[in-house]
Amino acid sequence: MKTTLIVATTADGFIAATEGQNSLEWTCAEDKAFFVQKTKEIGTMVMGINTFKTIGKGLKGRRMIVLTPNPAEEAPIEGVEFASEEPAALLKRLEGEGVSQLAICGGAYVYSQFLKLGLVDEIYMTVEPILFGGGTPFLRDVGAIRLERASSTPLGSATLMHYRVLR
């Protein structure tokens, strides 16, 4: 299975200035369009419960899997599957279901877990020209991970970096 991490960060590496902040508040329109296009192309996406709460609904044209410690406590939402699997177990299950691609869409804990376990093949990182000076960092305690730049593209006022993760 091909796993693609999709993230928008500030120039100083944060994904939110405050807890619960939605990236729609500070990312450019072109990044929003890229996110929609890429996640629809991939088809299946995973995110943590805190990231999902900033969205609050299913996204059309995509299968959404939300990782939470207590999936049975979540109210059913159309187009959203709540799960508590560890990343490797989730990938194994999805592969068994015939899923060939997965978009990893946040937040910091989910990004960090997938990267730490070596489960990410590529990263699309939009770097927005804004500095928060603090907040929620993109990654926590993952160690050094080598990347190879595949492309760098202007995206409105931001820059979209596409990296392959080297193993």
C-alpha positions in Angstrom: 0.0 0.0 0.0 1.2 3.5 -0.9 0.9 5.9 2.1 1.0 9.6 1.5 1.3 12.1 4.3 -0.4 15.4 3.5 0.4 18.4 5.8 0.3 22.2 5.7 2.8 23.9 8.0 3.9 27.4 8.9 7.4 28.4 7.9 8.4 27.7 11.5 7.0 24.1 11.4 3.6 24.4 13.2 0.3 22.9 12.1 -1.8 25.1 14.5 -1.2 28.1 16.7 -3.8 26.9 19.3 -5.5 23.6 20.1 -8.5 23.0 17.9 -7.5 25.5 15.3 -8.5 24.6 11.8 -5.9 25.0 9.1 -8.6 26.6 6.9 -8.0 29.7 9.0 -4.5 30.2 7.7 -3.8 28.2 4.6 -4.1 29.6 1.1 -7.0 28.7 -1.2 -4.7 26.8 -3.5 -3.6 24.5 -0.6 -7.2 23.8 0.2 -7.9 22.9 -3.5 -4.8 20.7 -3.5 -5.9 18.9 -0.4 -9.4 18.2 -1.9 -7.9 17.0 -5.2 -5.2 14.8 -3.7 -7.4 13.2 -1.0 -10.1 12.4 -3.6 -7.5 11.0 -5.9 -6.2 8.7 -3.1 -9.7 7.9 -1.9 -9.0 6.7 1.7 -7.8 9.1 4.4 -6.9 8.7 8.1 -6.7 11.3 10.8 -6.8 11.5 14.6 -9.9 12.5 16.5 -8.6 16.0 17.4 -8.0 16.8 13.7 -11.4 15.4 12.9 -13.0 17.6 15.5 -11.7 20.7 13.6 -13.6 19.4 10.5 -16.6 17.9 12.3 -18.1 16.1 9.3 -17.4 13.5 6.6 -15.8 14.8 3.4 -17.5 13.9 0.1 -15.8 11.6 -2.3 -13.4 10.1 0.3 -13.5 7.3 2.9 -12.5 8.9 6.3 -11.1 6.8 9.1 -10.7 8.6 12.4 -8.4 7.2 15.0 -9.7 7.5 18.6 -9.1 5.5 21.7 -12.8 4.8 22.2 -14.5 4.4 18.8 -17.7 3.0 20.3 -18.2 6.3 22.2 -18.4 8.4 19.0 -21.8 9.2 17.5 -22.2 7.8 14.0 -21.4 10.3 11.2 -22.1 9.5 7.6 -18.9 8.8 5.7 -16.8 8.5 8.8 -15.4 5.3 10.4 -14.1 5.5 13.9 -11.3 3.0 14.7 -8.7 2.4 17.4 -6.1 0.3 15.6 -2.4 0.9 15.7 -1.0 2.2 12.4 0.5 -1.1 11.2 -2.7 -3.0 12.0 -4.8 -0.4 10.2 -2.7 -0.7 7.1 -2.9 -4.5 7.1 -6.7 -4.3 7.5 -7.1 -1.8 4.7 -4.8 -3.8 2.4 -7.0 -6.9 3.1 -10.0 -4.8 2.0 -8.3 -4.0 -1.3 -7.2 -0.4 -0.4 -4.1 0.5 -2.4 -3.5 4.1 -1.2 -3.9 5.9 2.0 -3.7 9.7 2.8 -2.4 10.5 6.3 -4.0 13.8 7.2 -3.1 14.7 10.8 -2.6 15.7 13.4 0.8 15.7 15.0 0.4 12.5 16.9 -0.9 10.5 13.9 1.8 12.0 11.6 4.5 11.1 14.1 3.3 7.6 14.7 3.2 6.7 11.0 6.6 8.2 10.3 8.2 6.7 13.4 7.1 3.3 12.4 8.4 3.7 8.8 4.9 3.5 7.3 5.1 6.7 5.1 6.2 6.5 1.4 5.8 10.2 0.5 5.0 13.5 1.9 3.2 16.5 0.4 4.0 19.5 2.6 2.6 22.9 1.9 4.8 25.5 3.6 2.7 28.7 4.3 4.5 32.1 4.6 3.4 32.7 8.2 5.2 32.3 11.6 3.2 31.2 14.6 6.2 31.3 17.0 4.6 28.4 18.9 1.7 26.0 18.9 1.3 22.5 17.7 4.5 21.2 15.9 4.1 19.1 12.8 6.1 16.2 14.4 7.1 15.0 17.9 9.9 12.6 18.8 10.3 10.8 15.4 14.1 11.0 15.1 15.9 11.7 11.9 14.1 10.7 8.7 15.8 11.1 5.4 13.8 12.5 2.5 14.4 12.9 -1.2 12.8 16.0 -2.9 10.6 14.9 -5.8 9.3 18.4 -6.6 8.8 21.9 -5.3 5.9 23.9 -6.7 4.6 27.4 -6.0 1.1 27.1 -4.6 -0.5 30.5 -4.4 1.4 32.4 -1.7 2.8 29.0 -0.4 5.2 26.4 -1.6 4.2 22.7 -2.1 7.1 20.4 -1.4 6.8 16.7 -2.5 9.2 14.3 -0.8 9.9 10.6 -1.0 10.8 9.0 2.3 14.1 7.2 2.1 14.3 3.9 3.9 
